[in-house]
């Protein structure tokens, strides 16, 4: 019953996320990434010119992510439905077109090589189980049941999480768990994160970070 309900819910979310957006211009986005809009820091200060991000700083990789997803997150920061003391002051003066342009630029960047994990086999095995099979005894679906094959992402609702920095994955799972992030579709991530232990969060973040990245059409 739970699995059937989840499938119906996901189908609705995927259909809703398929709404067409105006196209961004990557060349114009590159200028904003380099220079900012005059009111905040340029994007490259945290995410890098290449969108590789920074694991130690908790800044996510943006390169190769879906332009739809990237635009949606910036729109959510502007609307206040996603909160970050770093991101909001740097995107709140971007126009809708500038948001689309920045998203198009980062989506077009090549994905950096994924680093091999030094974690134990036990940690990686637990992370693999959660990412690929879930834990239905706790009503925890697998990551790829929402984020798609290879956890490569689906539209604007579900980002590619394979090859994402582990610190960022941990931070976001904790944010959903605490309720400080709540812009997930129909609170899917909130429900999942609430059922994960600290050890499971560590394991799935570690496993996903070490997985190869598949870039789908239009970004990850």
C-alpha positions as CSV (number, residue, x, y, z in Angstrom):
1,X,0.0,0.0,0.0
2,X,2.8,2.5,0.9
3,X,4.8,1.7,-2.2
4,X,1.7,2.1,-4.4
5,X,0.9,5.4,-2.8
6,X,4.4,6.6,-3.3
7,X,4.4,5.7,-7.0
8,X,1.2,7.6,-7.5
9,X,2.6,10.6,-5.6
10,X,5.8,10.6,-7.6
11,X,3.9,10.4,-10.9
12,X,2.0,13.6,-9.9
13,X,5.2,15.4,-8.9
14,X,7.0,14.5,-12.1
15,X,4.1,15.7,-14.2
16,X,3.9,18.9,-12.3
17,X,7.6,19.5,-12.6
18,X,7.4,19.2,-16.4
19,X,6.0,22.7,-16.8
20,X,8.0,24.5,-19.5
21,X,10.2,27.4,-18.5
22,X,11.7,30.1,-20.7
23,X,15.2,29.3,-21.9
24,X,18.3,30.7,-20.2
25,X,21.3,32.0,-22.1
26,X,24.5,30.3,-20.8
27,X,26.7,33.1,-22.1
28,X,24.8,35.7,-20.2
29,X,24.8,33.5,-17.1
30,X,28.6,33.3,-17.3
31,X,28.9,37.0,-16.8
32,X,26.7,36.9,-13.7
33,X,28.7,33.9,-12.4
34,X,31.9,35.9,-12.9
35,X,30.8,39.4,-11.8
36,X,27.5,39.1,-9.9
37,X,24.8,41.6,-10.4
38,X,26.4,44.4,-8.5
39,X,24.5,43.7,-5.2
40,X,26.1,40.5,-4.1
41,X,29.1,38.2,-4.5
42,X,29.7,36.5,-7.8
43,X,28.6,32.9,-7.9
44,X,32.1,31.7,-8.5
45,X,33.1,32.8,-5.0
46,X,31.4,29.7,-3.5
47,X,30.6,27.4,-6.4
48,X,33.6,28.1,-8.6
49,X,33.6,29.2,-12.2
50,X,33.3,25.6,-13.2
51,X,30.5,24.8,-10.8
52,X,32.5,22.2,-8.9
53,X,31.6,23.6,-5.5
54,X,33.6,22.9,-2.3
55,X,33.0,20.0,0.0
56,X,34.9,21.5,3.0
57,X,32.7,24.6,2.8
58,X,29.5,22.7,2.2
59,X,29.0,24.4,-1.2
60,X,27.3,21.9,-3.6
61,X,28.4,21.0,-7.1
62,X,26.2,22.7,-9.6
63,X,28.0,21.6,-12.8
64,X,25.8,19.3,-14.9
65,X,22.7,19.6,-12.7
66,X,19.4,20.2,-14.4
67,X,18.9,23.9,-15.4
68,X,15.2,23.5,-14.3
69,X,16.2,22.3,-10.8
70,X,18.9,25.1,-10.4
71,X,16.4,27.8,-11.5
72,X,13.7,26.4,-9.1
73,X,16.1,26.6,-6.1
74,X,17.0,30.2,-6.9
75,X,13.4,31.0,-7.3
76,X,12.6,29.4,-4.0
77,X,15.4,31.5,-2.3
78,X,13.8,34.6,-3.7
79,X,10.4,33.5,-2.5
80,X,11.6,32.6,0.9
81,X,10.4,29.0,0.6
82,X,14.0,27.9,0.9
83,X,16.2,29.7,3.4
84,X,20.0,30.4,3.4
85,X,21.8,33.3,4.9
86,X,24.4,33.0,2.2
87,X,22.3,32.4,-0.9
88,X,19.4,34.8,-0.4
89,X,21.3,38.0,-0.3
90,X,23.2,36.9,-3.4
91,X,20.1,36.0,-5.6
92,X,17.4,38.3,-4.3
93,X,18.2,41.0,-6.8
94,X,18.4,38.6,-9.8
95,X,15.7,39.0,-12.4
96,X,13.8,35.9,-13.6
97,X,15.8,35.9,-16.8
98,X,19.1,36.2,-14.9
99,X,18.1,33.2,-12.8
100,X,17.5,31.2,-15.9
101,X,20.8,32.4,-17.4
102,X,22.8,31.3,-14.4
103,X,21.0,28.0,-14.3
104,X,21.7,27.4,-18.0
105,X,25.4,28.2,-17.5
106,X,26.0,25.9,-14.6
107,X,24.0,23.1,-16.2
108,X,26.2,23.3,-19.3
109,X,29.5,22.9,-17.3
110,X,31.3,19.5,-17.4
111,X,31.0,17.4,-14.3
112,X,34.3,17.1,-12.4
113,X,35.8,13.7,-11.7
114,X,34.3,11.9,-8.7
115,X,36.8,11.1,-5.9
116,X,37.0,7.5,-4.7
117,X,35.8,7.0,-1.1
118,X,38.0,6.0,1.7
119,X,35.1,4.9,3.9
120,X,34.8,1.4,5.2
121,X,33.0,-1.4,3.3
122,X,30.3,-1.5,6.0
123,X,29.5,2.2,5.5
124,X,29.4,2.0,1.8
125,X,27.3,-1.2,1.9
126,X,24.7,0.6,4.1
127,X,24.7,3.6,1.8
128,X,24.3,1.4,-1.3
129,X,21.3,-0.3,0.3
130,X,19.5,2.9,1.2
131,X,20.4,4.5,-2.2
132,X,19.3,1.6,-4.4
133,X,16.9,-0.5,-2.3
134,X,15.8,1.7,0.6
135,X,14.6,0.3,3.9
136,X,10.9,-0.5,3.6
137,X,10.7,-1.8,7.2
138,X,11.0,2.0,8.1
139,X,9.0,3.2,5.1
140,X,12.2,4.6,3.6
141,X,12.2,4.4,-0.3
142,X,15.4,4.1,-2.2
143,X,17.0,7.3,-3.4
144,X,16.7,6.3,-7.0
145,X,13.0,5.7,-6.8
146,X,12.7,9.5,-6.9
147,X,16.0,10.7,-8.3
148,X,15.9,8.3,-11.2
149,X,18.2,5.6,-12.5
150,X,21.8,6.2,-11.3
151,X,20.4,8.9,-9.1
152,X,21.0,11.2,-12.1
153,X,18.0,13.4,-11.4
154,X,14.5,14.0,-12.8
155,X,13.3,17.4,-13.9
156,X,13.0,20.4,-11.6
157,X,11.8,18.3,-8.6
158,X,14.6,15.8,-8.1
159,X,18.2,16.8,-8.6
160,X,21.0,14.5,-9.6
161,X,22.7,13.4,-6.3
162,X,25.2,10.9,-7.6
163,X,28.7,12.6,-7.3
164,X,27.4,15.4,-5.1
165,X,29.6,16.5,-2.2
166,X,28.9,14.4,0.9
167,X,29.0,17.4,3.2
168,X,26.2,19.1,1.3
169,X,24.1,15.9,1.2
170,X,24.4,15.5,5.0
171,X,23.6,19.2,5.5
172,X,20.4,19.0,3.5
173,X,19.2,15.7,5.0
174,X,19.7,17.3,8.4
175,X,17.9,20.4,7.3
176,X,14.8,18.4,6.1
177,X,15.0,16.5,9.4
178,X,14.9,19.6,11.5
179,X,12.3,21.4,9.3
180,X,14.6,24.2,8.4
181,X,14.3,23.1,4.7
182,X,10.8,22.5,3.4
183,X,10.7,23.2,-0.3
184,X,10.6,19.5,-1.3
185,X,7.6,18.3,-3.4
186,X,4.7,17.2,-1.1
187,X,7.2,16.9,1.8
188,X,8.7,13.7,0.3
189,X,12.3,14.5,1.6
190,X,11.0,15.6,4.9
191,X,9.3,12.2,5.4
192,X,12.4,10.3,4.4
193,X,14.9,12.3,6.4
194,X,12.9,12.0,9.6
195,X,13.2,8.2,9.4
196,X,17.0,8.2,9.0
197,X,19.5,7.8,11.8
198,X,22.8,9.8,11.9
199,X,24.7,6.7,10.8
200,X,22.3,6.2,7.8
201,X,22.7,9.8,6.8
202,X,26.5,9.5,6.9
203,X,26.4,6.2,4.9
204,X,24.1,7.4,2.1
205,X,25.9,10.7,1.7
206,X,29.2,8.9,1.6
207,X,28.0,6.3,-0.9
208,X,26.3,8.8,-3.3
209,X,29.3,11.1,-3.3
210,X,31.5,8.3,-4.7
211,X,29.1,7.3,-7.5
212,X,29.7,8.2,-11.2
213,X,27.7,11.0,-12.6
214,X,25.4,10.5,-15.6
215,X,24.3,13.8,-17.2
216,X,20.9,13.6,-18.7
217,X,19.7,15.8,-21.6
218,X,19.5,19.4,-20.5
219,X,21.6,18.8,-17.4
220,X,21.6,16.2,-14.7
